[in-house]
Structures are given as structure tokens and as C-alpha cells.
Amino acid sequence: MITKLNRYLDVISEFFARRKGLLPAIGILLILVNYLLQFFPWFGWFSESDFLLHLGVVLAILGFLLAWAL
């Protein structure tokens, strides 16, 4: 179990080491989508709770921290 987890983390770190800006770019994209959803009230819970905004901010911060570490 531990060896599978270690291999999985190695694969993920190798993937993100080559693509350092992918997570922040996805986070910024989620923030922009959240901004656009505010103008369409039929999305309901997504537009009222700012779920994509919070998810995008967390993902962008983690992406910057991971890019800095790798």
C-alpha cells in the first residue's frame, strides 16, 4: 500500500514538475468562470455560494507553492 502511494506521488510530482503553471492556470480559469456565473441566476447554488471562486483560489495557491517547491 505504501509503495503504491509512493509511486503515485512520484508520478504526480514528475507530471507537475514539467508543467509548473498548470494548477495556477486552472485556478485562475475557475475564478473567471465563477465571475461569469454570477450573471446567470439559473445556476443557483454555484452562483450563490462562490464555490468555484474558493476552489480556484485554493488551487492557485497550492499550484504556486508546488511550483516553487519543484
Secondary structure, 3 states (H helix, E strand, C coil): CHHHHHHHHHHHHHHHHHCCCHHHHHHHHHHHHHHHHCCCHHHCHHHHHCHHHHHHHHHHHHHHHHHHHC
